[in-house]
């Protein structure tokens, strides 16, 4: 009977450790999903920025952009 109790305790401990590992894997997967979403978002923002720049230059037409520079001093 003593051997069975010991095996049951070991089994319970093993199940607890597996549960903790499963929780950690779930957290890691969630983090990776978020990172993938952020990468997609940054690509979309870069595309949007390029489109806005193209629209801005198209609105200028043949006219060169007028840039005012600050004077140092």
Secondary structure, 3 states (H helix, E strand, C coil): CHHHHHHHHHHHHHHHHHHHHHHHHHHHHHHHHHHHHHHHHHHHHHHHHHHHHHHHHHHHCCCCCCCCCCCCC
